[in-house]
Amino acid sequence: MTTRSSTPLFLSLDPEPGIASLVKRYKRRVRHAVGEQLYLNDPPHLTCYLAHFSDSRAVIAATSRFIADLAAPEINISGWHVFEGDQLTGNNTLVLDFDELTRHRLRQMQSQIIDAIAPLRDRTATREHFAPRWGALSVEQRCNVDDRGFPFCGVGWHPHFTIASIRPCDWQRASAELLAETPQVSGCCRGLTVFRLKGAEPVAVAAYTLRCDEVTA
């Protein structure tokens, strides 16, 4: 493990209240069906980037500068997606999926975020963050960690809203509870939050409201 002083931070997009409520309802249903699971207690969010930083204030300052260039992206939820044997958790991660137009919009936004803050990262500590699951990452994803700090970038990033990362022994009951439905809803992400990871728990350190005067193309 690294001995240098660094902080794991991630930037996320925050859904409008109606979609946030939908995510929370599905989280409650998973908890009722199979008990506590990884990520069930996390607030509804869409992780765009995660890395370690030696200076959190520099990240917040950089975010404050580029936030004016970001418009609130419209999103279209098209149903479920399951990351079976999730590369970062080993579980089955159940998420709300987006249509391809939404993914395109979000990948454009992620690129702006990476350009602004990736150069500020602690490269060694960031690599060590992903070291426990290094063998599960593809060659491209490992290169992304080294080059940009986050394994899931560009077309290799599958944006989503996570419900929970569910243990394989609980998966059959959880999937029976939810996968018979096909959630479809449209809205937007009106906020961006910088979170610090305290262990596995996210703690918000800065929050911003995105402008709604235009739609991301």
Protein Blocks (a to p, Z undefined) as FASTA:
>chain_A
ZZbdcddddddddddfklmmmmmmmmmmmmmmnopaehklpccdddfbdcddfblklmmm
mmmmmmmmpccdddddfbdcddehifklopacddddddfklmmmmmmmmmmmmmmmmmmp
cfklmmmmmmmmmmmpcfklmmmmmmnopabgcjllccdddfbdcdfklmmmmmmmmmmp
ccddddddfbdcddddehjaccdfbdcdddfkbccZZ
